[in-house]
Amino acid sequence: MYPYAAFVAKSKKSRAPMPPRNVQAPKRRDTRKGAAGSPLAALPRRGWAAIGGVVIVVVIGIAVALGSSGGSASASVKTAMLAAGCTYRDVPPKPPRVDPTNYHADFPTLTTSTKGAWSTSPPSGGGHYYLWAVWGFYTTPVNPRQVVHNEEHGAIVLWWGPKVPASTVAELRAFYDQQPDGVFGTPYPALGNKIALTAWTGDTTRYYVNHYYGIGHIAVCPSFNQTAFAAFRSAYRGKGPEGIPLSDDEPGMGPT
């Protein structure tokens, strides 16, 4: 089901956990009448209610903060992208078309039709070929059926059309060279004179469970902008739904 595991991890047999034992704790009688010596015993009921309320508020606050962290990152990236004159969207990938637990089945070959397979163009997640592309920055188009697999591994993909000036492509290459691990660059003919950045992120513990497939991110820009592109990279690089570490996404690495 998970392509990376097929190449770099050994399968492990699952073992059903032993049912928990009911342990009867020894009973102890408090010989202090009403536990009067305890300072907590003297606290009025209203005091206990106030403490309970504070605890609940704190717990809720922590939960909200943890739950909204992804949304906050996306909002920050969107702000940076819009300021640079780009468009930005968070788009769920389309579910697998053949097997709900295997995106590879959507593309058994490198020539399988891509019609209706992806929710964005260029793709930001979804069906892909079972072998990802060798990590790098390319000057000729790489098959997007493979590049989506790199996104699943945590790639930030730089795409550009054939009408993008060579000077801008050089800026993209310099940006790639700043932090190449987990970054991929390739031309994409359909973009014309535009540049796009894509990424696919997700909770690795939920991937493929109950039809959860993560979220795709796409920005389309008229030109290169260091600040906006760095914000996108910082938020999404190395956060693919399969949880592959950046140490396995270095330039020149590929399927073995």
C-alpha positions in Angstrom: 0.0 0.0 0.0 2.8 2.4 0.8 5.4 2.6 -1.9 8.3 3.8 0.2 7.9 0.9 2.6 8.4 -1.5 -0.3 11.8 -0.1 -1.0 13.4 0.9 2.3 11.5 -0.7 5.2 11.0 -4.3 6.4 7.5 -5.5 7.1 6.6 -6.2 10.6 3.9 -8.7 11.8 1.2 -7.1 13.9 0.5 -8.6 17.3 -2.9 -8.1 18.9 -2.5 -6.3 22.2 -3.3 -8.2 25.4 -6.5 -7.1 27.0 -6.0 -4.9 30.0 -6.4 -6.5 33.4 -8.8 -5.0 35.9 -6.7 -4.1 39.0 -8.5 -3.7 42.3 -6.6 -1.0 44.2 -6.5 -1.5 48.0 -9.0 0.6 49.8 -7.7 3.0 52.5 -9.8 4.7 55.1 -8.9 8.3 55.9 -8.8 8.4 59.7 -8.6 12.2 59.7 -12.1 13.3 60.3 -13.1 15.0 57.1 -9.4 15.3 56.3 -9.6 18.6 58.1 -5.8 19.0 58.1 -5.8 19.3 54.4 -5.8 22.9 53.1 -7.8 21.8 50.0 -10.6 20.5 52.3 -11.2 24.0 53.5 -11.7 25.3 49.9 -15.4 26.2 49.3 -17.3 24.5 46.6 -17.3 27.7 44.5 -13.5 27.6 44.7 -13.4 24.1 43.3 -15.8 25.2 40.5 -13.5 28.1 39.6 -10.5 25.8 39.5 -12.3 23.3 37.3 -13.4 26.1 35.0 -9.8 27.3 34.6 -8.6 23.8 33.8 -11.3 23.4 31.1 -10.5 26.7 29.5 -6.8 25.8 29.4 -7.4 22.4 27.9 -9.7 23.8 25.3 -7.2 26.5 24.4 -4.4 24.0 23.9 -6.7 21.8 21.7 -7.7 24.8 19.6 -4.1 25.9 19.2 -3.0 22.4 18.1 -5.9 21.9 15.8 -5.5 25.2 14.1 -1.8 25.2 13.5 -2.1 23.8 10.0 -4.7 26.4 9.1 -2.5 29.2 10.5 0.4 28.1 8.3 -1.8 28.0 5.3 -3.2 31.5 6.0 0.4 32.9 6.4 1.4 31.3 3.1 -1.7 32.7 1.3 -1.0 36.2 2.6 2.6 36.0 1.4 1.5 34.7 -2.0 -1.2 37.2 -2.6 1.2 40.0 -1.6 3.5 38.8 -4.4 0.8 38.9 -7.0 0.2 35.1 -7.0 -3.0 33.1 -6.6 -3.2 30.5 -3.8 -5.5 27.5 -3.0 -5.7 24.6 -0.6 -7.3 21.8 -2.6 -8.0 18.2 -1.4 -6.7 15.6 -3.9 -9.2 13.5 -5.8 -9.7 10.1 -4.1 -8.1 7.1 -5.8 -10.2 5.9 -8.8 -9.4 2.2 -8.6 -8.4 1.2 -5.1 -9.3 3.5 -2.1 -6.1 2.4 -0.4 -3.6 2.7 -3.3 -3.1 5.7 -5.5 -0.6 3.7 -7.6 -3.5 1.8 -9.2 -4.6 5.0 -10.9 -1.4 5.0 -13.0 -0.1 1.5 -13.8 2.0 3.0 -16.6 3.8 6.3 -17.4 1.4 6.9 -20.3 -1.9 6.2 -18.5 -4.3 9.1 -19.2 -4.3 11.9 -16.6 -7.8 13.1 -17.6 -9.8 13.8 -14.5 -7.1 12.4 -12.1 -6.0 15.6 -10.4 -7.8 18.5 -8.8 -5.3 21.1 -9.9 -2.9 21.9 -12.8 -0.1 21.4 -12.3 -1.0 18.5 -9.9 -0.8 19.0 -6.1 -1.6 15.5 -5.0 -3.5 12.4 -6.0 -2.9 9.4 -8.3 0.6 8.7 -9.4 3.0 6.1 -10.8 4.6 3.7 -8.3 8.1 5.0 -8.9 8.9 8.6 -8.0 11.4 10.7 -10.0 15.0 11.1 -9.1 15.2 14.2 -7.0 16.7 17.3 -8.8 16.2 20.4 -10.8 15.4 19.7 -14.5 15.5 21.8 -17.6 13.3 19.4 -19.6 9.8 18.3 -18.4 9.6 15.4 -16.0 6.6 13.1 -16.2 4.1 14.6 -13.8 2.8 11.1 -13.0 6.1 10.6 -11.2 6.4 14.1 -9.8 3.1 13.7 -7.8 4.8 10.7 -6.1 7.6 13.1 -5.0 4.9 15.4 -3.6 3.6 12.4 -1.6 7.2 12.1 -0.2 7.1 15.8 0.9 8.3 17.7 -2.2 7.9 21.3 -2.8 7.7 21.4 -6.6 8.7 24.4 -8.7 7.0 24.3 -12.1 7.4 26.9 -15.0 6.1 27.3 -18.5 8.1 27.6 -21.7 7.5 31.3 -21.9 9.2 32.1 -18.5 12.4 34.1 -19.2 15.7 32.3 -18.7 16.7 34.8 -16.1 13.7 33.8 -14.0 14.5 30.1 -14.4 18.0 31.0 -13.1 16.3 32.6 -10.1 14.3 29.4 -9.5 17.5 27.4 -9.7 19.2 29.7 -7.2 16.2 29.2 -4.9 16.4 25.5 -5.3 20.1 25.5 -4.5 19.5 27.3 -1.2 17.7 24.2 0.3 17.6 21.4 -2.3 16.5 18.6 -0.1 12.8 17.9 -0.6 12.6 20.5 -3.5 11.9 19.5 -7.1 12.1 21.6 -10.3 10.6 20.9 -13.7 9.2 22.7 -16.7 5.4 22.3 -17.3 4.3 23.3 -20.7 0.7 24.2 -19.8 1.8 27.1 -17.6 2.9 29.3 -20.5 4.5 32.3 -18.9 3.6 31.4 -15.3 5.4 29.8 -12.4 3.7 27.4 -9.9 4.5 25.9 -6.6 2.8 22.8 -5.3 2.9 20.6 -2.2 0.9 17.8 -0.7 0.7 17.6 3.0 -1.2 15.4 5.5 -1.4 13.6 8.8 0.6 10.4 8.4 -1.4 8.6 11.0 -4.6 9.1 9.1 -3.5 8.7 5.5 -5.8 6.3 3.5 -7.9 5.9 6.7 -11.6 6.6 6.3 -11.1 8.2 2.9 -8.5 10.8 4.2 -6.0 11.8 1.6 -4.4 14.9 2.9 -4.5 18.3 1.3 -2.9 19.8 -1.8 -1.4 23.4 -2.0 -0.9 25.4 -5.1 0.3 28.9 -5.9 0.5 30.3 -9.4 2.7 33.4 -9.9 3.7 35.8 -12.6 7.3 36.0 -11.4 9.7 34.8 -8.8 9.5 36.3 -5.3 12.0 35.1 -2.7 9.9 36.0 0.4 6.7 34.3 -0.8 8.5 31.2 -2.2 10.4 30.8 1.1 7.2 31.0 3.1 5.7 28.2 0.9 8.8 26.1 1.3 9.0 26.7 5.1 5.4 25.7 5.6 5.2 22.6 3.5 8.5 21.0 2.6 9.0 17.5 4.0 5.4 17.2 5.2 4.0 14.8 2.7 1.2 12.4 3.8 3.6 9.4 3.8 6.0 11.0 6.4 9.2 10.4 4.4 12.2 12.2 6.1 14.0 15.0 4.1 17.2 12.9 4.4 15.7 10.5 1.9 14.7 13.4 -0.5 18.2 14.6 -1.3 19.3 15.5 -4.9 20.2 12.5 -7.0 18.2 10.1 -4.8 15.6 7.9 -6.4 14.0 4.4 -6.3 16.4 1.6 -5.8 
